[in-house]
C-alpha cells in the first residue's frame, strides 16, 4: 500500500504556545496534527510516500521505497517464464494507492519545530493561503515570509470543491490553512485515547 503524503500542521488551539509547538501532555499527536493542508481525497501530494508492505515480497526497503522485490530480482528469462512482461527498466506493478474516503488515509504528523513557528503570528496573519504543493519557487519566495505552519482550521463546509479553501480568517484574525478530518477526530482520536488510558500510558483528562 502506498499512502499519499503531505505534512499536516499542529492546530493552534491545541498548542500551549505555537512559537514552541510541543504537543501537550494531555493531547495526542493524532489530534494535535489532525489538520491536513488539503481535504481528502487529496490530489496534490509530495514525493516520498509512506508504505505498508509484505516482507516476503519486498526484499529490501529503503526509507520510503521498495527498492528490491521478488519480481525485480528476476532475470529476463525468469520474468518471461513467469508470464510477466519484461522491460529494461523495472516498474512496480503491485503498488496500490488506497481510496482516502473509503479505505485508508495517512495523517503525516511529522513534528513542526520552533524554528518553523518563531514568527507564526506574522506568518499566519498574512491573508494568503498557500499549501506546500503550491509554494512559489525559491527565487519567487525571496523576501517573502514562509507559509504559516501552525494549523488554523477551515470551518466545516468551507472548502472550494477541489480540496482547497478560500482565503479566510478565523475569529482571531489568523488565515485558515488546513482541514480537520472529521473521521479521525470523532472516531480514531477517541479510540486512541481509550487505548492509551487502558494501558496506563496517558493522562488525557
Backbone bond lengths (Angstrom), bond angles and torsions (degrees), N, CA, C in turn:
res aa  C-N    CA-C-N  psi(-1)  N-CA   C-N-CA  omega(-1)  CA-C   N-CA-C  phi
1 X - - - 1.452 - - 1.514 109.41 -
2 X 1.313 116.29 132.92 1.456 122.18 179.96 1.523 108.11 -114.53
3 X 1.327 116.91 115.90 1.462 120.34 -176.01 1.520 111.59 -95.90
4 X 1.318 116.15 134.66 1.459 120.59 175.19 1.524 109.24 -60.51
5 X 1.322 115.62 143.12 1.455 119.57 -172.31 1.525 111.72 -128.40
6 X 1.321 115.33 126.71 1.467 122.61 173.67 1.525 106.81 -157.21
7 X 1.309 117.71 129.70 1.467 120.48 -175.10 1.520 112.15 -63.08
8 X 1.319 114.52 137.26 1.460 121.38 174.19 1.523 108.70 -94.79
9 X 1.337 115.75 160.12 1.466 120.32 -178.50 1.527 111.24 -108.35
10 X 1.335 118.39 144.68 1.471 121.04 176.04 1.531 109.92 -72.36
11 X 1.317 117.25 131.73 1.461 121.12 -173.52 1.531 112.09 -73.34
12 X 1.320 114.84 131.63 1.466 121.40 -175.76 1.521 112.25 -53.39
13 X 1.324 117.26 -45.52 1.457 120.67 -174.17 1.529 113.16 -73.75
14 X 1.327 117.75 -8.26 1.463 120.99 177.06 1.525 111.81 -104.17
15 X 1.324 117.21 3.36 1.461 121.77 177.65 1.524 109.67 -104.79
16 X 1.315 117.37 141.00 1.468 120.06 175.33 1.520 110.08 -68.83
17 X 1.334 115.44 -39.81 1.461 121.11 -178.02 1.527 108.47 -148.72
18 X 1.339 118.91 103.98 1.462 120.55 -177.85 1.529 114.41 -58.95
19 X 1.326 118.10 -23.59 1.467 119.03 178.03 1.528 111.47 -73.74
20 X 1.330 116.86 -14.58 1.464 123.21 172.88 1.529 106.57 -133.42
21 X 1.348 116.86 76.89 1.467 121.38 -163.98 1.525 115.89 -77.02
22 X 1.318 116.63 57.23 1.456 120.30 174.65 1.528 109.71 -79.59
23 X 1.324 116.10 142.28 1.460 120.86 176.27 1.526 108.73 -69.59
24 X 1.319 117.13 130.79 1.467 120.80 -178.26 1.529 110.90 -65.89
25 X 1.317 115.73 153.04 1.468 120.20 -177.48 1.522 112.59 -64.01
26 X 1.330 118.31 -27.67 1.468 120.79 -177.68 1.523 112.24 -98.09
27 X 1.334 117.24 17.05 1.469 122.09 179.62 1.523 108.85 -135.23
28 X 1.317 117.31 142.96 1.464 120.62 179.54 1.525 111.30 -85.61
29 X 1.323 115.29 157.56 1.463 120.97 172.82 1.524 109.49 -57.80
30 X 1.340 115.67 -41.06 1.460 120.33 -176.87 1.523 111.67 -56.48
31 X 1.320 117.22 -47.13 1.456 119.87 -178.94 1.528 111.28 -73.54
32 X 1.323 116.98 -42.91 1.461 120.36 -177.62 1.523 111.59 -59.59
33 X 1.331 116.75 -41.88 1.466 121.28 -176.59 1.529 113.20 -94.84
34 X 1.306 117.10 11.32 1.470 119.17 178.78 1.522 109.81 -77.52
35 X 1.321 115.45 72.09 1.462 121.42 178.77 1.526 108.22 -157.26
36 X 1.323 116.09 88.81 1.465 122.52 -177.04 1.522 111.34 -82.96
37 X 1.320 115.44 145.99 1.457 120.45 -178.88 1.523 113.39 -67.10
38 X 1.313 115.99 -21.70 1.462 121.27 -179.38 1.524 108.84 -135.50
39 X 1.298 116.13 141.63 1.466 120.28 -179.20 1.538 109.52 -77.46
40 X 1.350 118.30 137.32 1.465 119.38 179.01 1.528 112.07 -69.19
41 X 1.355 115.19 150.99 1.460 127.51 1.10 1.525 111.18 -75.68
42 X 1.334 116.22 126.25 1.459 120.82 -175.68 1.525 111.44 -72.40
43 X 1.290 115.59 133.15 1.466 121.57 -179.48 1.518 111.97 -100.38
44 X 1.318 115.84 -24.97 1.460 120.59 -174.21 1.517 109.45 -120.07
45 X 1.312 116.23 109.60 1.456 120.29 -178.31 1.523 109.61 -133.52
46 X 1.321 115.51 170.36 1.454 121.33 -178.24 1.523 110.65 -95.97
47 X 1.349 116.90 160.11 1.468 119.82 173.82 1.526 109.93 -63.51
48 X 1.314 116.00 -179.04 1.467 122.29 179.42 1.520 111.09 65.85
49 X 1.345 115.05 53.01 1.452 120.26 177.39 1.528 110.35 -66.82
50 X 1.314 115.40 161.98 1.469 120.42 177.75 1.529 108.88 -96.29
51 X 1.339 116.48 149.02 1.455 120.79 -174.52 1.527 112.64 -130.40
52 X 1.336 114.23 148.97 1.464 122.17 164.44 1.523 105.06 -116.71
53 X 1.330 117.47 129.92 1.460 118.53 -173.07 1.525 111.51 -141.24
54 X 1.325 116.10 159.82 1.460 122.83 176.09 1.523 108.53 -86.50
55 X 1.311 116.55 122.95 1.464 120.02 -175.45 1.527 113.17 -68.96
56 X 1.342 117.71 -19.11 1.463 118.13 176.72 1.530 111.43 -82.63
57 X 1.326 117.44 -7.31 1.468 121.39 174.94 1.531 110.60 -105.63
58 X 1.328 116.66 -44.62 1.465 121.23 178.87 1.528 107.90 -90.23
59 X 1.333 115.94 111.28 1.459 121.00 -176.18 1.520 112.34 -86.42
60 X 1.322 116.58 -25.03 1.462 120.79 177.95 1.523 108.67 -147.02
61 X 1.332 115.30 126.63 1.470 120.51 179.31 1.516 108.07 -123.15
62 X 1.345 117.16 129.96 1.455 121.54 -177.94 1.522 109.94 -121.88
63 X 1.312 116.56 110.68 1.458 124.98 177.51 1.528 111.67 57.48
64 X 1.320 118.19 -84.60 1.466 121.79 -177.22 1.525 112.88 -113.38
65 X 1.305 117.79 -6.04 1.456 118.83 -165.93 1.525 113.28 -126.77
66 X 1.358 114.33 143.20 1.452 120.85 172.57 1.528 106.89 -82.99
67 X 1.327 117.28 96.88 1.466 120.37 -171.59 1.524 113.51 -84.80
68 X 1.332 117.40 -25.59 1.464 121.19 178.74 1.520 108.49 -136.63
69 X 1.339 116.97 128.70 1.461 121.82 177.61 1.523 109.37 -127.62
70 X 1.322 116.06 170.99 1.468 119.61 179.43 1.529 111.84 -64.91
71 X 1.326 117.42 -19.69 1.469 120.84 177.22 1.519 110.92 -87.53
72 X 1.339 117.28 -41.77 1.468 119.32 -175.65 1.525 112.84 -66.84
73 X 1.353 117.75 -21.09 1.472 119.64 -179.81 1.525 112.44 -83.53
74 X 1.331 118.07 -8.15 1.464 120.62 -178.73 1.518 110.96 -71.46
75 X 1.319 116.06 145.31 1.462 120.97 173.94 1.528 109.16 -74.88
76 X 1.305 116.73 174.58 1.478 120.11 179.08 1.523 110.41 -60.92
77 X 1.344 116.88 -44.91 1.474 120.11 -179.41 1.521 111.00 -64.36
78 X 1.339 117.11 -43.26 1.464 121.06 -179.98 1.527 111.35 -64.02
79 X 1.314 116.31 -37.98 1.467 120.57 179.72 1.517 110.30 -64.77
80 X 1.315 116.86 -45.00 1.473 121.28 -179.16 1.528 111.16 -67.60
81 X 1.326 117.21 -38.53 1.466 120.50 178.95 1.529 111.13 -65.83
82 X 1.335 116.11 -29.15 1.466 120.61 178.60 1.526 111.70 -80.62
83 X 1.333 116.57 -0.23 1.465 120.66 179.59 1.514 113.43 77.37
84 X 1.331 116.01 21.75 1.459 120.44 -179.86 1.524 109.90 -104.93
85 X 1.301 116.39 144.75 1.456 120.34 179.01 1.522 111.07 -68.06
86 X 1.322 116.59 137.89 1.466 120.77 -179.01 1.526 110.31 -102.52
87 X 1.307 115.70 134.12 1.459 122.17 172.41 1.515 108.35 -136.27
88 X 1.315 116.13 147.68 1.467 119.50 178.45 1.524 111.00 -61.16
89 X 1.323 115.43 -33.71 1.465 119.99 178.32 1.528 108.49 -107.11
90 X 1.313 115.98 119.58 1.464 120.93 -175.78 1.524 111.40 -73.07
91 X 1.317 116.15 135.43 1.462 121.99 174.48 1.521 109.60 -125.37
92 X 1.333 117.48 128.14 1.460 121.32 -177.25 1.526 110.35 -71.84
93 X 1.359 116.10 122.09 1.463 120.83 -178.47 1.532 112.62 -103.82
94 X 1.325 116.73 -11.98 1.466 119.17 -175.73 1.525 112.70 -88.69
95 X 1.320 117.15 -3.74 1.460 120.66 -176.87 1.524 110.76 -73.22
96 X 1.334 115.82 134.21 1.465 121.99 179.74 1.526 108.50 -125.59
97 X 1.339 116.40 133.42 1.461 121.90 174.79 1.527 107.32 -103.13
98 X 1.332 118.70 116.28 1.470 120.33 -175.78 1.525 112.91 -69.05
99 X 1.320 115.39 152.13 1.462 122.01 173.30 1.524 107.74 -70.00
100 X 1.335 117.31 118.88 1.468 120.67 -173.91 1.520 113.22 -68.31
101 X 1.309 117.94 -22.76 1.461 120.29 -179.68 1.520 112.79 -89.97
102 X 1.341 117.32 -31.59 1.455 120.48 -173.84 1.524 114.43 -108.90
103 X 1.342 117.56 -21.94 1.461 118.97 -172.98 1.528 113.07 -118.83
104 X 1.309 117.68 -66.29 1.475 119.58 -176.39 1.518 110.39 -161.58
105 X 1.316 114.65 152.04 1.457 120.91 173.94 1.521 107.95 -138.15
106 X 1.323 116.64 162.77 1.454 120.26 177.93 1.523 109.50 -120.17
107 X 1.316 115.57 129.28 1.456 121.26 174.45 1.530 107.42 -96.51
108 X 1.312 116.79 112.38 1.465 121.63 -174.24 1.526 109.11 -86.97
109 X 1.327 116.06 93.43 1.464 121.05 -171.95 1.524 112.37 -99.20
110 X 1.334 116.51 42.65 1.463 119.35 174.66 1.522 108.96 -63.73
111 X 1.315 116.46 133.95 1.463 120.78 -173.04 1.526 112.88 -60.27
112 X 1.312 114.59 134.03 1.460 121.32 166.05 1.521 105.89 -88.10
113 X 1.321 117.63 135.46 1.466 120.89 -174.84 1.525 110.75 -110.80
114 X 1.321 115.86 170.55 1.471 120.71 -173.11 1.521 113.35 -62.03
115 X 1.334 117.85 -29.13 1.469 118.89 177.57 1.524 111.71 -66.36
116 X 1.343 116.44 -23.43 1.474 120.68 177.59 1.523 112.11 -80.35
117 X 1.329 117.15 -21.03 1.468 119.71 -169.77 1.524 113.96 -124.53
118 X 1.338 117.68 10.10 1.461 118.74 -175.90 1.536 112.36 -62.23
119 X 1.341 116.96 -25.77 1.474 120.45 176.82 1.517 110.71 -114.35
120 X 1.340 116.29 34.29 1.460 120.19 -170.11 1.523 113.09 -60.96
121 X 1.332 118.52 -36.76 1.468 119.38 -177.32 1.527 111.33 -62.35
122 X 1.322 116.11 -39.25 1.464 119.99 177.72 1.522 110.65 -72.62
123 X 1.336 116.32 -45.65 1.462 120.96 -178.16 1.524 111.98 -63.13
124 X 1.330 116.38 -35.19 1.459 120.32 -175.60 1.528 112.81 -90.13
125 X 1.329 116.61 2.81 1.470 120.10 179.14 1.517 112.08 -115.79
126 X 1.332 116.99 17.46 1.459 120.11 -172.14 1.519 114.38 -87.23
127 X 1.337 115.73 0.64 1.454 120.70 176.85 1.527 112.66 57.10
128 X 1.339 115.43 40.01 1.467 119.90 172.37 1.523 108.18 -143.23
129 X 1.306 114.63 135.63 1.463 121.98 -175.89 1.519 107.22 -113.09
130 X 1.332 116.29 106.77 1.462 120.88 -179.01 1.523 108.73 -126.76
131 X 1.340 118.29 95.87 1.467 118.86 174.14 1.529 109.54 -58.28
132 X 1.339 116.89 155.36 1.462 120.05 -175.63 1.518 112.71 -54.76
133 X 1.332 118.04 -37.13 1.451 118.83 -177.08 1.524 112.46 -71.39
134 X 1.329 117.02 -10.85 1.456 120.46 177.38 1.530 112.08 -108.15
135 X 1.309 116.58 12.28 1.450 118.68 -178.38 1.520 110.65 -60.62
136 X 1.311 115.02 147.93 1.447 121.19 177.93 1.525 109.69 -69.27
137 X 1.330 116.25 163.63 1.451 119.65 176.78 1.525 109.27 -65.63
138 X 1.334 116.62 163.46 1.460 120.17 -179.62 1.528 111.18 -56.96
139 X 1.332 116.07 -39.07 1.457 119.59 -179.99 1.516 110.77 -63.84
140 X 1.345 116.12 -43.26 1.461 120.38 -179.49 1.528 111.83 -70.24
141 X 1.341 116.40 -27.11 1.460 120.37 -177.55 1.517 113.20 -78.82
142 X 1.340 117.53 -16.42 1.462 120.01 -178.17 1.523 109.89 -58.39
143 X 1.304 115.67 131.27 1.455 120.06 178.46 1.514 113.72 85.06
144 X 1.366 117.02 -6.96 1.453 120.42 178.26 1.523 109.90 -103.78
145 X 1.311 115.85 154.77 1.456 119.89 176.26 1.526 109.89 -71.37
146 X 1.334 116.75 150.00 1.457 120.53 174.50 1.523 109.99 -67.30
147 X 1.332 117.27 154.83 1.465 119.30 176.88 1.520 111.44 -61.52
148 X 1.305 115.66 153.19 1.465 122.14 177.93 1.524 109.71 -65.53
149 X 1.331 117.68 127.50 1.457 122.20 179.30 1.523 112.11 -112.57
150 X 1.318 116.05 19.70 1.458 122.76 170.64 1.521 106.44 -105.66
151 X 1.327 117.24 132.97 1.454 120.76 -175.13 1.527 113.62 -72.36
152 X 1.328 116.07 118.96 1.463 122.78 173.80 1.529 105.68 -117.51
153 X 1.323 119.10 95.61 1.470 120.82 -170.49 1.529 114.14 -66.76
154 X 1.330 115.40 143.35 1.452 121.20 169.16 1.523 108.62 -71.47
155 X 1.321 118.58 145.67 1.469 120.06 172.58 1.529 110.18 -63.80
156 X 1.318 116.64 156.84 1.468 120.89 176.93 1.516 110.74 -54.25
157 X 1.339 115.82 137.26 1.456 120.91 174.77 1.513 115.04 79.34
158 X 1.343 117.33 8.89 1.460 118.92 -176.62 1.524 113.39 -101.58
159 X 1.339 117.75 19.97 1.464 117.89 173.74 1.525 108.72 -82.52
160 X 1.337 116.08 165.80 1.461 121.19 -175.25 1.527 112.91 -98.38
161 X 1.338 115.66 12.49 1.457 118.94 178.54 1.512 113.72 89.33
162 X 1.337 117.71 -8.75 1.461 121.13 179.19 1.521 111.29 -117.09
163 X 1.335 116.52 16.77 1.450 120.72 179.86 1.508 114.18 90.23
164 X 1.324 117.39 -7.21 1.462 120.43 179.29 1.523 109.50 -114.01
165 X 1.315 115.77 174.17 1.455 119.79 -178.50 1.518 112.11 -121.67
166 X 1.322 116.91 170.82 1.462 120.98 175.98 1.528 110.02 -80.15
167 X 1.317 116.38 170.14 1.469 119.50 173.02 1.524 106.59 -74.45
168 X 1.319 114.90 113.72 1.458 121.13 -170.91 1.523 108.39 -147.22
169 X 1.314 117.81 142.50 1.463 120.45 178.48 1.523 110.29 -111.17
170 X 1.343 114.73 154.76 1.460 119.27 176.89 1.530 109.53 -86.99
171 X 1.327 116.60 -174.13 1.463 120.48 -174.88 1.525 112.32 -63.98
172 X 1.331 116.79 -23.65 1.466 120.16 -179.86 1.525 112.51 -90.85
173 X 1.332 116.99 -1.64 1.461 120.33 178.09 1.511 114.79 91.84
174 X 1.353 117.73 9.17 1.458 120.49 178.33 1.528 109.82 -91.78
175 X 1.331 116.03 143.52 1.462 121.22 -175.09 1.523 111.29 -77.27
176 X 1.322 116.66 126.76 1.470 121.86 179.85 1.535 109.89 -63.28
177 X 1.335 115.65 140.38 1.471 118.85 -176.16 1.526 114.46 -144.91
178 X 1.341 118.20 7.13 1.462 118.31 -178.85 1.529 110.75 -160.75
179 X 1.343 114.99 168.05 1.467 121.95 -175.63 1.526 110.35 -122.27
180 X 1.314 116.71 132.87 1.461 121.77 174.23 1.525 108.31 -78.32
181 X 1.337 116.40 129.59 1.463 120.90 175.30 1.531 107.18 -81.65
182 X 1.321 116.41 111.64 1.466 120.77 -172.92 1.522 112.75 -64.57
183 X 1.326 117.58 -34.08 1.467 118.96 179.49 1.525 110.35 -69.25
184 X 1.317 116.77 -39.81 1.463 120.01 175.29 1.520 109.53 -60.71
185 X 1.346 116.51 -45.63 1.461 122.02 -174.91 1.528 112.47 -67.22
186 X 1.326 116.81 -43.02 1.461 120.55 -172.04 1.529 114.26 -94.60
187 X 1.339 116.91 -20.81 1.467 119.76 -177.12 1.533 111.55 -111.33
188 X 1.321 116.33 -56.28 1.463 119.04 -170.21 1.524 113.90 -83.30
189 X 1.325 118.47 -31.24 1.466 119.04 175.26 1.530 110.72 -62.78
190 X 1.363 119.76 -50.00 1.475 119.26 176.77 1.526 113.29 -59.81
191 X 1.344 117.45 -37.91 1.469 120.08 178.85 1.526 110.81 -63.37
192 X 1.322 116.42 -43.03 1.456 120.19 179.39 1.526 110.77 -65.59
193 X 1.314 116.74 -43.70 1.463 120.40 179.77 1.525 111.30 -61.80
194 X 1.330 116.96 -43.43 1.471 120.57 178.63 1.524 111.27 -62.40
195 X 1.342 115.96 -41.84 1.464 119.87 -179.66 1.522 111.15 -65.02
196 X 1.330 116.74 -40.95 1.467 120.46 179.71 1.530 111.36 -66.50
197 X 1.331 116.01 -40.27 1.461 119.51 -179.24 1.522 111.57 -68.16
198 X 1.345 116.72 -36.84 1.461 120.05 178.68 1.524 111.19 -65.28
199 X 1.310 116.40 -31.28 1.452 120.62 179.87 1.525 112.34 -88.40
200 X 1.329 115.61 -1.03 1.456 120.16 -179.89 1.513 112.81 68.25
201 X 1.337 116.05 27.03 1.464 120.84 -175.53 1.521 112.85 -95.61
202 X 1.325 118.25 -7.67 1.455 117.70 -174.59 1.515 111.15 -154.69
203 X 1.321 114.72 149.98 1.465 122.11 171.60 1.520 106.69 -113.61
204 X 1.329 115.67 94.98 1.461 120.54 -172.62 1.517 112.90 -105.85
205 X 1.307 115.85 21.45 1.465 118.89 -179.08 1.526 110.67 -79.67
